[in-house]
Amino acid sequence: MVLEDPRPDVADAVRRGGGEASTWSRYGGDVAWPQMDQRAALVALRLPRARRELDMLLHMAAGALRAGGRLLVYGANDEGIKSVSRRLEPLFEHAVTLATGGHGRVVAAWRVTGGEPPRCGPLDWVSRIEVDILGRVRPWISYPGVFAHGRIDDGTALLLEHLPDIADGSRVLDYGAGTGVLAAGVLERCPAAGVTALEPDGLAAAAAAENVPGAEIRIGRGWEALDGAADWDVIIANPPYHRGKAETLAEIDSFLAGVPTGLSSKGTMRCVVQRRLPFEARARESGLTQTRVVADRGPYRIWEASR
């Protein structure tokens, strides 16, 4: 099993060598949680960014491995791979550096026989908090590794305060919905709106399904995950500008490219981005010539656009 690596290279190498490989990544499709049946001889785990997320994935790996099975954890030195060995106990033992090269390494360890049973179900890792959404405090769940885990980030909070007017029956798209904060804000403001929440992170989408039962949840990255759905009356977004550790405008460009055809003829898009990013120029390149700043606070700015 290959865990949390969205690229196919490792699984393909296993298959070329005559083995069988299954994969799971939180960004890899519509399965929010992998099946762990203690049959795998080897689990290859791409090192995640957050420690709590690593702990969760190690328990997943332990649940997938047969007794005595081997774990390979791989990642870059500046991602923390050098210190990963100390986090493997008590589920794994005999950790060794198997290979180094460039700025990365591979660490191997073996599943402890008869040791602590792994916590490898979603309820074992769910976080339960309360959040204030437009004046109503409500219970909220999240999972390790999701964006703004356990809180409402400042950009989303600003957009929540400046949602556009939403009429009954409006079709609203929350693009990159995370755990569903903005979708919940829309329904708090207008319960009769039809809200679709699109989110590429399967675990965040699973949380959104619990947090905002009145919204339709779509798991996937980009407009193609909407199966051609268009004519949105309102589009709201807090688009990412990172892939892994690297900052990139590719995700924002991808979002903007679909807005002109995604909006209805009188539709409105509002999104929040860091004010230092060249959002207006990128919006105009995408065909959105009617843009204006709605709000500006700290490092964040809310832009509105229409067709």
Secondary structure, DSSP 8 states (H G I E B T S, - for coil): -EES--SSHHHHHHHHTT----EE-TTSSS-SS----S-EEEEEEE--SSHHHHHHHHHHHHHHEEEEEEEEEEEEGGGTGGGGGGGSTTTEEEEEEEEEETTEEEEEEEE-TT------SGGGT-EEEEEEETTEEEEEEE-TTSTTTTS--HHHHHHHHT-----TT-EEEEET-TTTHHHHHHHHH-TTSEEEEEES-HHHHHHHHHH-TTSEEEESSSGGGGTT---EEEEEE----EETTEE-SHHHHHHHHHHHHHEEEEEEEEEEEETTS-HHHHHHHTT--EEEEEEEETTEEEEEEE-
